């Protein structure tokens, strides 16, 4: 099982796409599972270019119901149906998406080999919306023109590491080792208690990824992004367009970098760039002036952390 998160940018643009900036769509691989975060038009083309097999896809997270973040869904589901996809597609979103998508599914996708299951959540409330053996996904309410939330992907605490020479020294049976990794002491046949700290080392730190979709500058989320291994935060405008950013409920590159700096994150990825900028270099430079560990979410970017 891979111990890395892998984040792939399929679309780094905002509402109006450009030839080198598709609309918002991102893939996150965690423990060999594939998650899609937002689904703008063209995401399939980008996935094919990067040689992704979408047959591994099971869960889709939609941050909000603006067209550039969800209009790719019906095409994606239709294509999955034609390529023999058989595992269910589970969509996590605001409740209204099911009302919008269900008639399209009924009309265009009548013979799917899988179910499309909707998991509605309240974008204005923090809650756990996905959980498996190793991962928890929580919503993070943001501030935009429609109800919007980000997503926090966080590993559960990991098991402790066995010290092989100590396991051998006390001749510990295999059936006991799983419990010891969870923190249990070992009792020998003679009744001696061997403390867990003698048998194990500290677990590897759990990883945390935070995705902040379209949002106005929102300092109150700093505690939520704190110490993240990686933060994706929209940076639609340069600081010179602060008034426009405020009016449209978007963020500037400087504001995104400020969130990363105050949250003590390890790495910042900025994206959702306005089509008004022919080059994103000034946007990246502005963010780096505040937070040096900034990366531009160019289409096709793949980064592990």
Number of C-alpha atoms within 10 A of each C-alpha: 6 10 13 14 20 17 23 21 25 32 32 27 27 23 17 13 21 16 6 11 22 26 29 31 29 26 22 20 18 21 14 14 13 21 19 21 25 27 29 27 23 20 26 20 12 18 19 11 11 14 9 14 10 18 13 15 20 17 19 21 24 25 28 25 19 16 14 22 24 23 19 20 21 18 19 16 18 17 16 21 17 12 12 12 18 15 15 15 18 16 20 21 25 22 15 12 18 19 9 11 14 14 11 15 18 10 8 13 19 11 11 20 16 15 11 18 13 18 17 15 18 16 21 15 13 15 15 14 17 15 14 9 7 13 17 16 20 19 27 24 22 27 18 19 15 14 16 25 29 25 25 21 21 20 20 16 13 15 18 20 16 20 13 10 10 13 17 11 9 13 10 16 10 9 8 13 16 14 15 22 20 15 17 16 18 20 14 12 7 6 8 9 11 14 14 18 15 13 26 21 14 12 14 12 11 15 21 23 24 25 22 25 29 30 27 22 24 15 13 10 15 17 12 12 25 19 20 22 19 24 27 25 27 29 32 29 25 24 18 9 13 18 12 15 20 15 12 14 18 26 28 30 27 24 25 31 29 18 25 29 20 15 19 17 22 17 20 27 25 25 32 28 31 20 17 11 13 9 10 19 10 12 22 24 18 19 28 17 13 18 23 15 16 24 18 22 29 22 21 18 16 16 16 12 14
